[in-house]
Amino acid sequence: MNKKLQVTKYVIADVLSAMLAWGLFFIYRKNQENISFFNDYKLILEDVNLYKGLIFIPIFWEILYLMTGTYRKIYRKSRLKELEQTFIISIIGVLIIFFALILDDFIITYKKYYQSFLVLFSLHFLITYSLRLIITSRTAYKIHNKIIGFNTIIVGSHSNAVNTFNDIENQVESSGNKFVGYVSVNGNGSSPLSNYLPYLGNYRTLKSIIKEKNIEEVIISIEENEHKLIESIITALEDSEVVIKITPDIQDILLGSVKMSAIFQAPLILISPDLMPAWQMSLKRLMDIVISLFVLIFLSPFIVIIAAIIKLTSKGPIFYSHERIGLKGKPFTMHKFRSMYTDAENGTPMLSCKNDPRITPFGRFMRKVRIDEIPQFYNVLKGNMSIVGPRPERQYFINEIMKRAPHYRLLHKVKPGITSWGQVKFGYAENVDQMIERLKYDLLYIENMSLATDIKILLYTIIIIVQGRGK
């Protein structure tokens, strides 16, 4: 499947829709000024505002669509869901255009204002969704008829896996799964599913199989006595941008875990790789940039004073820079104000503790009110970190944690942060045991990621700083 071509189709359709809707609306507005298109078309066509709109209005809509994730998962669009999303985005976009460009255009009655809004909204929504519906319907037809599909593997090899495979293969309308093979949980290639699909290996090699076979979807269909391994299987998949589905049992169905997206598809529990809606991710990044710029610009005199105090009270550099592990396990250099004496850590890495003699007197104050973290706003601007997210750790301590809590790798699904739920609830960890204890709060954050959660964590962090309760 050519995703770039598919995205291009939608972008072209959306640009043409925006241009056509604006052009028709412009004619409607001129008609309100008693300028008839049929009688005065030259006057309308010579108006420079028409052409400004034809250029800049589509650009505005494309920015809005990109921020709301319209072109993500381009082959997995539901026509009903797209109707809802196009409707909502059209309302938001038309409101912005209306109040930015049209409200002060010329004085008319309130009734005319409402009419203008409804006309612009109706034109944009109907034209945009009509063209999208054509593209989406053609794509759905190809998926349902197995012309195109998603490379899929099954995790499991016995009766449940065989039943799941047959259920999906015998659907009235295909869900687009193109089975490449299966991996076992316990055992080898001599299993019931081997009569239908090739054996690709053990679930521990999932990451390399996904990369080699270009897998887009993983269906976990294991036996009841193997359910204890689900956590290990999902952890093995955490770095992969794949859609994960799990065959449910009757308890899952009764608890409402199974959400159907199509009438004829097999019932499966969907575990989406998306932790937040695309529009919230865009706003989260925007919030990171705005707050970081504010801190670094408006607190610059304060930053200079801190730097001077550090330099005057202890020998050594002002900043402490060290490698940490970030999003998708990639290393980056994190910056802090130096709060310890130079050469405080030689040989084996060590965590700080209460009354740590390595910490300078001013460094102890900085840690208490968290001002040693200010340089990390530079990391946020660069995109290495976010303001809210699990605290980044060194590879040495990650290796130690992973020996006892392999699900720590799930934290690498998001950018590390300056502050976090674990930081607010638990504070700085002094040893690996405390790191593992704090881990549960960071996992809870990932499972409940939202802008509202980020704002709440920020507010609690400010309270801790004001009260000087940091450690």
Secondary structure, 3 states (H helix, E strand, C coil): CCHHHHHHHHHHHHHHHHHHHHHHHHHHHHHHCCCCHHHHHHHHHCCHHHHHHHHHHHHHHHHHHHHCCCCCCCCCCCHHHHHHHHHHHHHHHHHHHHHHHHCCCCCCCHHHHHHHHHHHHHHHHHHHHHHHHHHHHHHHHHHHCCCCCEEEEEECCCHHHHHHHHHHHCCCCCCCEEEEEEEECCCCCCCHHHHCCCEEEEHHHHHHHHHHHCCCEEEECCCHHHHHHHHHHHHHCCCCCCEEEECCCHHHHHCCCCCCCCCCCCCCEEECCCCCCHHHHHHHHHHHHHHHHHHHHHCHHHHHHHHHHHHHHCCCCCEEEEEEECHHHCEEEEEEECCECCCCCCCCCCCCCCCCCCECHHHHHHHHHCHHHCCHHHHHHHCCCEEECCCCECHHHHHHHHHHCHHHHHHHHCCCEEECHHHHHCCCCCCHHHHHHHHHHHHHHHHCCCHHHHHHHHHHHHHHHHHCCCC
